[in-house]
């Protein structure tokens, strides 16, 4: 009877864990590609209540662990290339101000390791300048003539993708194309068919974003479908909202989580393959995401390392369910939610069995990545209590800047309050809050009274000290 009660308890726990596993969070792979034998994924995550301690990718029945820390693009300082594709037709002079405002805001919000390429299209796709300095981008756009009488929009997008494909990639570089146009397609020669272009952007490793100008509803909707197929963002802007659109786009790209998986030992003859990436906290599955990726020919004949008897059982790995030896066809037939439920159920039964046998349960793996936000502090002016001009920190809950030696960031300077500024995080964004209204606090030279959202590279003035934060 006790065994039946224990079994019932195990099943009840399994159901509860299934619900938790399915509701813990969600992830979407917005871009995935292979470069120099490493699979890189850019992932959008929502509802993550627990820190991710493990990530694994399954490719062709083999499992590969992540090679480094799980960080956002902005935290990791991952390279981002923005190709700004500006409509240079005669219908665009009315939107010059919106275009310049958007470009100016994007160049200021892009963050570190950001590269800008300026291109135009009308009768043909044309690269105006590569590696445009961020501070000069708006000026360059301001000199565009907007005099083209033909608008080969679809052909230009296809040619821009060709341009990216012919350009060597810098390791895990995230490539983004932003189209600024009233979206009216005028190509008397026919050009690239829309359906063909839609399929191409969906499978490209370039993220396509669009900023729609004007009021042509049909054209704007058509442009929006292209961005959506690419996993990108489509926004419609006017003079009032152009800056907001640029900031949103920069923050969205900078907030993607980038992960890398070394595919050494995975022989591939080249082609498109299904991949599945799982994220776990300890031994509990948090979320899973799947996509297809173009894998080049890989000739490394070294076999992937098989799990040993000393490693965690398959039920406690992020993938859950069947281990690497399970038939690939069987895995493909199971829905993602069902796999997550099975994984949680197996974990529950193992846990209950361990309790019944009075054995100590297996200890989950220690954290691979910190749950907070990595920050690097650089002293622009003043002196830190440590005597150093740099400091590395991790923002978990809050960090206090002030003259008190017990502060997380202790500053020696005139007019600095004992507790001057509080740094804190909300949903992955970093904020600075002035704690002492009688002492001046500035961010990039602008005084703040309460709190303000920070971006990597912002400079905070506390008294006579100036601190630059990078994250």
N, C-alpha and C positions, 0 to 999 in steps of 0.2 A: 504493500500500500504506500509505503514511504517512497518507493521508487516511482510509482505513478504520480504522486504529489510533486516529486522533484522534477519529473518530466513535464508536468503541467506548468510548473513554475518556469522551467527553461523555455517552454514554448511561449509563455506570456512575456518573458523578458525578450525573447527573440522578436516578437511582434512590436514591442516598444522600441527596440533598437532599430528595427526596420524603419519605423516612422521617423526616428531621430536621424538615421542615416540619409533618408530621402529628403528631410527638411532642413538638414544642417547648413546647406549652402548650395550654390549653383556656380558652374563655371562654363565658359564658352571659349573655345579656341578661335580667335579671330584671325590669326595668321600662323602658319607653320611652314617651315622649309628646312632643307638640309644644306649645310655649307661645310665643306672640308670634313666630312664624316660626322658632323654633329647635327642632331635634330634640334632645332630651336622652335619653341612655341611661345606665342604671345596670347595670354589668357586674360579674359575679363571675369572677375569673381564678384559675387554678391552674396550677402547673408552669411559671411564667414564669422561665426561666433567663437571658434577655437583656432589657435595658432597651427599653421601647417608645419608639420615636422618631417614629412616625407612625400616625395613625388616620384612616380614611376610612369614610364611610357611602355606600352605594349605594341610591338611591331611584328607582324608575321608570327605570332605565337611566342616570341621572345620578349623578356622584360629587361628594361634598362633603367637604372636609377639616375636621378638628376645629378649633374656634375658640380653644382655650386649652390649658392644661397638663392632662396626664392625672394626676389626683390622686384619692385616696380621698375619701369623703364627709367623713371627719374632718379630713384634711389641707386640703381646700378650704374647710372651714367651711360646707359646703352646708346649707341649712335643712332640718330634719327635723321633721315634725309627727307626733306619736303620739296617736292617739285610743284611749283605754283604754275598752273596752266591757265593763263588769262586769255579770255575772249578778246580778240583784237579787231572786232568788226565795227562797222559804222553805227550799230545800235548801242554801243557801250559807253560813249562819252557821257550819257546821262547818269551813269553809275560809277563814274571815276572816283568820287569822294568815298563811296561805300567800299570800293576796291582798295583804295589806299589806306583807309581806316582799318580794314580787316588785316591787310598785310602788315601794317605797323604793329598791331596788337599781337599778331601771331609771332612776329620776330622778337617781341619783348617777352612773350610767354613760353617760348620754345624750350628754354632750359639749356643745360650744358650739352656738348657734343652734338649740336644741331647744325645741319648743313642745309642751305637753301639753294635751289636751282630755279631760275626764272625762265619760263617758256611762254610762248604765245601761240595762238592758232587763229586762223581765218581761212585763207586758201590752202595753207599748209602748216604743219607743226614746225615750230622753230625754237631752238634753244637760244635765248637771248644772252644768258650768262650763267656759268656754273660757279659754285662757291661764292655766292653774293654775301658780303658781310651783313649781318643782321641789321646793323644800324643804318645801312644804305639801301635796304630792300625797298622801302616805301618810296624813296626818291627815284629808284630805277623804274618802279611801276608808274610813277607820275610822269615819266617821259615817253611812255608808250603812245603811239600815234592814233590807235583805234580807227583805222582807215580801210580795213579789209571789207570787200563787198560780198565775199563768199564765206560761209561759216560751215566748214566740214568738221563738225563736232565729233561725230563717231569715228571718223578716220583719224582725227588728231589724237583721240584717246588711245586708239590702237597703236599709233606711231609712238606715243609716249611710253606705252608698255614695251614696245620694241627697244626703245632707247634704254630703259632700265635693264632689260634682259641682256643687252650688249655691254653693260657697264659692270665690271667686277664688283662683287659685294664685299663690304667690310665686315667680316665675321657675322655677328648677329644683328647687323644693321636693319632697322625697321624702315621700310620704304613707304612713303605716303605721297599720294598725288592729290592736290586740291584744285578742283576746277572752279573758276570764278567766271560765271557766264549768265546771260539771260536765257540760256539753254535752247535757243532757237536753232534748229538744225537746217541748214540750207546748203545742199550739195547736189548741184545739177547733174553730176556724173554718177550719182548713186552712192558711192562710197561703201564703207563697211556696213553690212546689214546689222540692224539693231539686235536681233536675236543672237547672232554670232558674237557681237561685242558683249552682250549680257553674259553669255557662257564664259567668255574669256576672262572678264574681270572677276567672275566668281572663283575661278581656279588660279588666278594670278597670285604671286606672293607680294604684290603691291596692294596696299590699302587705298581704295579710291574714296575720297571725300568730295563733297560738292557744296558750293555756296550759290544758291539760286537768286538771281536779281530780276526785277521786273514783275509782271503780272500775267504772263502767258502760262495759264494753269496746266495745259496739256504738256507743254515743253518742260516745265519745272517738275511735273510728276514723272516724266520719262527720265529726266536726269536723276531724280531721287531713287528710282528703281535700280539704276546702275550702281549708285553708292551703296544701297542696301544689299545688293547681290555680292558686293565686295566686303561686306561687314563694316563698311564705313558709315560716316554720319552725313546726312543731307540736311542743310539748314537754308532757310530763306531769310535774307537780311535786307535791311534798309539802313539809312544813315544812323538811326537810333540803336540798332541792334548789331551792327557789323562788328564792333569791338567784343561784345558778349559772345558772338559766334566764334571768334578766333580764340578767346580764352577757353571756352568750352571744348573746342577741338584739341587745344594743347593739353589741357588737363586730362581729357579722355585718353589720349595717346600716352601721356606720361604716367597714367595710373594703371596701365596694363602690366600684368606680371609676366616677366620673361624667364623662361627656364630652358636649360640645355641638356641634352641627353647624348652621350658619346655612343655612337653606333658601331664602335670597333667590335669585330667579330660577327657582324651581320652581313652575310653575302647577299648582294642584290644585283640583278641584271638590269635594273632600271625600270621605272614605271610608277604608276600611281598605286599607293597602298593605304589601307585603313589603319589609323593609329588611335589608340585610346590612352589618355593620360589620367591617372588617378592621384588625388591629393588626400593625405591622411594626417590625423593628429594622434601621435602614439600609434596604437593599433587600430584606431577607429577610422573608417572611411568617412571623409567629409563630402567629397563630390568627385564627379567624373566628367570628362569631356571627350568627345570623339570628333574626328575629321579625316579627310583624305589628304595625303601629301605626296608630292612628286619626289621620289627618291632616285638619285642618280645611280649609276653603276658603282657598286662597292665590291672590291675584290678581296678584302681582308678575310682570310680563311680561318682565323682564330675563332674557336667556338665561344659563344657567350658563357659566362660563369653560371653554372647551375646552382640552385640553392642547396646548401649543405644541411645536414641533420642538426646543426647547432644554430641555424638561423630561425627566425620566428616562423611559426606555421603559416601556410598560405592564408588562413582565415584572418590573421592579424596584420597582413600587408595591406596597403591602400587598395590594391586591386580587388581583394576579397575573392570569394567564390573559388573557381578552379584555378590551379596553379599554372605555370608556364607550359606544362606538358599536356594540358587539356586540348582537345581538337579545336582548331581555329573555326571550323564550320559551326560547331556547337555553340561557341561563344558568340558568333555573329547572329545566330538565330534568337538569342535571348535579349529582351529589351533591357536597356540600361537600368531602369528602376528595379526590375526583377533581379538583376545581378547584384545590385546594391542590397536588396532585401535578403537575398540568399547569403551574401557575405556577412551581414549583421546577424542572421539567424545562426550560421555556423559558429560565429564568435560567441554568441550567447550560450549555445550548447556546450562549447568547450569550457567556457567560464563556469557554467553550472556543474559540469563534470569534475572540474578541478576542486570545486567546493565540496562536492560529495566525497571525493577521494581524499580530502584533507591535505591536498598538496598545494604548495605555494604557487600562485599563478605566475606565468612568465612576465617579466618586467618589460614594458614596451621600450622601444628604442629611445635614446636620449634625443633631445631636440637637435635637428640639423640646422635649422634657421631660427634666429631670434624672432619673437612675435612682435617686436616693436619696430620703429623706424630708425635706421642707421643714419647718423648725422655727423658731419665733419665741420668743426668750427675753426674759422680763421680770424685772427685778430688783425683788424685793419688799423686801429689806433687805440692806444691805451696799454694796459698791462693786466694779465691774468694773475691770480693769486699763486698759481703753480709756477710762474716764471716762464712758461712756454707761450708760444704764439699760435699754437694749434692744439686742438683737443678733439678726440673722437668720443661720441656718445651714442646711446641708444634710447630713443624716446618710447618708453613703455606707457607711463601714466602721465607724468608731467616732469618738466625740468625747470628749475628756478634759476634766474640770472639775478645777481645782486652783489652787494659789497660784503655781505656776511660770509665768512670763510666756510660756513656749512652749506652754502648754496651749491647746487650741482655745477653751476658755472660761476665761480667766484671772481669778481672783477675788482681791480685796484684802480680807481679813478675818482676824480672829483664829481660831486653832485650825483653819485650813484646811491640809490636807496639800499638798505640792507636786503630787502626783497623787492626787486625792481620790475622784473618781467617774468611771466609764466608762459612756458611753451607747452602746448598740449595738442592732442590729435583727436580728430573726429572723422570717422569713416575714411581713414587713410590720409586726410588732409591735415596739414600742420598750421597751427594758429599761435599768434603771440598776443598776450593779454597784459596790459599795463596794470601793475598792482599798486602803484603809488602815484596818485594823480597830481601830487605836489612836485614830483620829479618828472622831468621831460623824457618822453620815450618817442623815438622816431623809427620809422621803417622806410628805407630809401629816401630819407630826408623829409618825409611827411609825418607830422605828429599824429599819434594815435591816443585816444582817451580810454578806449575799452579794449576790444580785441580786433585782430585783423589776420586774414589768411596769408600765409607766407608761401613763397615759391623758392625753389633752390637758387641760391645766389643772392638772396635778399640781404641787405645790411641793416642791422638793428643798432640804434644809438641809445646807449644807456649812460646818462651823465656825459662825461667826456670820452667815453670808450665807444668804439665802433666795432661790431662783430659781424662777420659774414658767415651765414649758414648755408651749407650744401647738403642736400639729402635726396 
